[in-house]
Amino acid sequence: MFKANKNHKNLFLAAKLILFLGVLFALYLQLNTVDLKLWDEWHLVSPAWLIVSILLVFPNIYCTYLMWTVTLSTLDIETNRSIRNQSFFAGLVTGMLTPNMIGNFLGRIYYFKSEKRTLITGFTLLTNFAQFATSLAFGFTAIILTGSFYPFEDVDSVIIAISILFVVSIIIYYYGEKLIPKSYRKWRLNEIREELSQTNYYRTLIVALSSIRFVIFTTQFALMLMAFGATLDWEVILTIWKVYLITMMAPSLFLGKLGIKESISLFILTSIGINDFAILFTSLIIWFVNSLSPALLGLIVARRRKFS
């Protein structure tokens, strides 16, 4: 028992070290690409919009937390607030340390007994997929409304491809477990399938919360650009939706797509005349507020599990 506790303590220590070193290295790579002359062009035009944008981190994280509590409630997993909160923040930490942040289930299942881990893993991955499908829907809407998708010239082909991907995503999200032949269904998958069959509104509720969260963090990005002097209109908002569409589909190793979203943002948003420096710092601040800060808080909040 003592050895197991020591291993768990070392695991959290290793997570802290990896996160810290990764942040330093990633920030070095980003800042190393900035033209120092751009410092003279940077101006904070509206501190008020900056503050509002930063404060939106709270409803953003709360939407994610609600999805976690809905999952626990749907699975009839009774737990106290402390374990619920610790498992949530631990998921934010492990999400930051895994590709495309899909490893948030690793931190969550750590606080629950083995017989509950399969369901938590399956439902958490389903929640992650809901956010992907939601980003796909908003990005697709933006392409339809603007009739363009820089740098692609053949927009019709892009629309067809994304339409197919969206339809397939919806089928997988709502009916994926039913599409697997019975001969390939292991007992663990059957456990998830049976639980999903008993929940009528879970997936729709998760999609609704994912949509609200998408609107929140894209509004957050737009307000931050306004704080740095950009003019807010529908073209900017729809272009931000396209940025998150590509970002959601782009592969990453860890640290919440740090470096990837900045590159995509620069590539897409400069096409509509937004200042490069404003884009870069907006993306970095949003990453710090929405991804890094909650993960760092998670390192403080999350404790070693204690089973009675």
C-alpha positions in Angstrom: 0.0 0.0 0.0 2.8 2.4 0.9 4.6 1.6 -2.4 1.4 2.3 -4.3 0.9 5.6 -2.6 4.5 6.6 -3.3 4.0 5.7 -7.0 0.9 7.9 -7.1 2.8 10.8 -5.5 5.6 10.4 -8.0 3.0 10.4 -10.8 1.6 13.7 -9.8 5.2 15.1 -9.4 6.1 13.9 -12.9 2.9 15.5 -14.3 3.9 18.8 -12.7 7.4 18.7 -14.1 6.3 17.7 -17.6 3.7 20.5 -17.7 6.2 23.1 -16.4 9.0 22.2 -18.8 6.5 21.9 -21.7 5.1 25.3 -21.1 8.6 26.9 -21.0 9.6 25.2 -24.2 6.4 25.9 -26.1 6.4 29.6 -25.1 10.1 29.9 -26.2 9.1 28.5 -29.6 6.2 30.9 -30.0 8.1 34.0 -28.8 11.1 33.1 -30.9 9.0 33.6 -34.1 7.8 37.1 -33.2 9.3 40.0 -35.0 10.5 42.4 -32.3 9.4 45.3 -34.4 5.8 44.3 -33.8 6.1 45.3 -30.2 5.8 49.0 -31.3 2.5 48.1 -33.1 0.9 46.4 -30.1 -1.7 48.5 -28.3 -4.3 47.6 -25.7 -7.2 49.6 -27.0 -9.9 48.5 -24.6 -9.0 47.1 -21.2 -12.7 46.6 -20.5 -13.1 44.0 -23.3 -9.9 42.3 -22.2 -11.3 41.9 -18.7 -14.7 40.7 -20.0 -12.9 38.2 -22.2 -10.8 36.8 -19.4 -13.9 36.5 -17.1 -15.6 34.3 -19.7 -13.2 31.5 -18.5 -15.6 30.9 -15.6 -18.8 30.1 -17.7 -16.5 28.2 -20.1 -15.1 25.9 -17.4 -18.5 25.7 -15.7 -20.0 24.3 -18.9 -17.3 21.6 -18.9 -17.9 20.9 -15.2 -21.7 20.6 -15.9 -21.0 18.0 -18.5 -19.0 16.0 -16.0 -21.7 16.2 -13.3 -24.3 15.2 -15.9 -22.2 12.2 -16.7 -21.9 11.1 -13.1 -25.6 11.6 -12.6 -26.5 9.7 -15.7 -24.3 6.8 -14.6 -25.8 6.9 -11.0 -22.4 7.3 -9.5 -22.8 8.8 -6.1 -19.8 10.8 -4.8 -19.1 13.8 -2.6 -18.3 17.3 -3.9 -14.6 16.9 -3.1 -14.1 13.8 -5.2 -16.3 15.3 -8.0 -14.2 18.5 -8.1 -10.8 16.7 -7.7 -11.6 14.2 -10.5 -12.7 17.1 -12.8 -9.5 19.1 -12.3 -7.4 16.0 -12.5 -9.0 15.4 -15.9 -7.9 18.9 -17.0 -4.3 18.1 -16.1 -4.2 14.8 -17.9 -6.0 16.3 -20.8 -3.2 18.9 -21.2 -0.6 16.1 -21.2 -2.2 14.0 -23.9 -2.8 14.4 -27.7 -5.8 16.5 -28.6 -6.6 16.7 -24.9 -8.5 13.4 -25.2 -6.8 12.0 -22.1 -9.0 13.8 -19.6 -10.7 10.5 -18.7 -7.3 9.3 -17.2 -7.4 11.9 -14.5 -11.1 11.3 -13.8 -11.1 7.5 -13.5 -8.2 7.7 -11.0 -10.7 8.7 -8.2 -13.2 5.9 -8.8 -13.1 2.2 -8.3 -12.3 -0.2 -11.2 -15.9 -1.3 -11.8 -16.9 2.3 -12.6 -13.9 3.2 -14.8 -15.2 1.6 -18.0 -18.4 3.6 -18.0 -16.6 6.8 -17.0 -14.1 6.4 -19.8 -16.7 5.6 -22.5 -19.0 8.5 -21.5 -16.1 11.0 -21.2 -14.8 10.1 -24.6 -18.3 10.5 -25.9 -18.4 14.0 -24.3 -15.1 14.9 -26.0 -16.5 13.7 -29.4 -19.6 15.9 -28.8 -17.3 19.0 -28.7 -15.7 17.9 -31.9 -19.0 17.5 -33.6 -20.2 20.8 -32.3 -17.1 22.6 -33.7 -17.7 20.8 -37.0 -21.2 22.1 -37.1 -20.4 25.7 -36.3 -17.4 25.7 -38.7 -19.5 24.2 -41.5 -22.2 26.9 -40.9 -19.5 29.6 -41.2 -18.3 28.2 -44.5 -21.9 28.1 -45.8 -22.6 31.7 -44.7 -19.4 33.2 -46.0 -19.1 31.1 -49.1 -15.3 30.9 -48.6 -12.7 28.9 -46.8 -9.3 30.3 -47.1 -7.0 29.1 -48.7 -9.2 26.6 -50.6 -10.5 27.9 -53.9 -12.9 25.0 -54.6 -15.3 25.7 -51.8 -17.9 23.3 -53.1 -15.6 20.4 -52.6 -14.8 21.5 -49.1 -18.5 21.8 -48.3 -19.2 18.3 -49.6 -16.3 16.8 -47.6 -17.3 18.5 -44.4 -20.9 17.6 -44.9 -20.0 14.0 -45.2 -17.7 14.2 -42.1 -20.5 15.9 -40.2 -23.1 13.3 -41.1 -20.7 10.5 -40.2 -19.9 12.2 -36.9 -23.6 12.5 -36.0 -24.2 8.8 -36.8 -21.3 7.8 -34.7 -22.3 10.0 -31.8 -25.9 8.9 -31.6 -25.7 5.3 -33.0 -22.0 4.3 -32.9 -22.4 1.6 -30.3 -25.2 0.0 -32.4 -23.1 -0.2 -35.5 -20.6 -2.6 -34.1 -21.4 -6.2 -34.9 -22.4 -8.3 -31.8 -19.6 -10.7 -32.5 -17.1 -7.9 -31.8 -18.7 -6.4 -28.8 -16.7 -7.2 -25.7 -18.4 -7.2 -22.4 -16.9 -3.8 -21.5 -18.4 -2.2 -24.7 -21.7 -4.0 -23.9 -21.7 -2.3 -20.5 -21.4 1.1 -22.1 -24.0 0.2 -24.8 -26.6 -0.9 -22.2 -26.1 2.2 -20.2 -26.5 4.5 -23.2 -29.7 2.7 -24.2 -31.2 3.7 -20.9 -30.5 7.4 -21.3 -32.9 9.2 -23.5 -31.6 12.7 -23.4 -27.9 12.5 -22.3 -26.3 12.9 -25.7 -28.6 15.7 -26.7 -27.9 17.5 -23.4 -24.2 17.1 -23.9 -24.4 18.6 -27.4 -26.4 21.5 -26.1 -23.8 22.2 -23.4 -21.0 21.8 -26.0 -22.7 24.3 -28.2 -23.0 26.8 -25.4 -19.4 26.3 -24.6 -18.4 26.8 -28.2 -20.2 30.1 -28.4 -18.6 31.2 -25.1 -15.0 30.5 -26.1 -15.3 31.9 -29.6 -16.9 35.1 -28.2 -14.1 35.2 -25.8 -11.6 35.1 -28.7 -13.5 37.8 -30.5 -13.7 40.2 -27.5 -9.9 39.7 -26.9 -9.3 40.8 -30.5 -11.4 43.8 -29.9 -9.4 44.7 -26.9 -6.3 44.8 -29.2 -8.0 47.0 -31.7 -9.8 44.7 -34.1 -13.3 45.6 -35.4 -15.9 43.1 -34.5 -18.4 42.1 -37.2 -19.9 38.9 -38.4 -17.0 38.2 -40.8 -14.6 38.1 -37.8 -16.9 35.9 -35.8 -17.5 33.4 -38.6 -13.8 33.4 -39.4 -13.1 32.5 -35.8 -15.5 29.6 -36.1 -13.4 28.4 -39.0 -10.2 28.7 -36.9 -11.7 26.4 -34.3 -12.9 24.0 -36.9 -9.4 23.5 -38.2 -7.9 23.6 -34.8 -10.3 20.9 -33.6 -9.3 18.6 -36.5 -5.6 19.3 -36.3 -3.5 16.7 -34.4 -1.4 17.7 -31.4 0.8 16.1 -28.8 0.1 17.9 -25.6 -0.4 21.3 -23.9 -3.8 22.0 -25.4 -2.7 22.6 -29.0 -0.3 25.3 -28.0 1.5 26.5 -31.1 -1.0 24.8 -33.4 -3.9 27.1 -32.7 -1.6 30.2 -32.9 -0.3 29.1 -36.3 -3.8 28.4 -37.6 -5.2 31.7 -36.2 -2.4 33.6 -37.9 -2.9 31.9 -41.2 -6.7 32.3 -41.3 -7.3 35.6 -39.5 -4.6 37.6 -41.3 -6.6 36.9 -44.5 -9.3 39.3 -43.3 -6.8 42.0 -42.3 -6.4 41.5 -38.6 -3.0 42.4 -37.2 -0.6 39.5 -36.7 0.6 40.6 -33.3 -3.0 41.0 -32.0 -3.8 37.5 -33.2 -0.8 35.9 -31.7 -1.2 37.5 -28.3 -5.0 36.9 -28.3 -4.4 33.2 -28.9 -1.7 32.9 -26.3 -3.7 34.7 -23.6 -6.8 32.6 -24.4 -4.7 29.4 -24.1 -3.3 30.6 -20.8 -6.7 31.5 -19.4 -8.7 28.6 -20.7 -6.2 25.7 -20.7 -3.1 26.4 -18.7 -4.6 28.2 -15.6 -7.3 25.5 -15.0 -4.7 22.8 -15.4 -2.3 24.5 -12.9 -5.2 24.9 -10.5 -5.9 21.2 -11.0 -2.3 20.4 -9.8 -3.2 22.1 -6.6 -6.7 20.9 -6.1 -6.2 17.2 -7.1 -5.1 15.0 -4.3 -4.3 11.3 -4.0 -7.4 9.1 -3.9 -8.6 7.5 -0.7 -10.9 4.5 -0.9 -12.8 3.4 2.1 
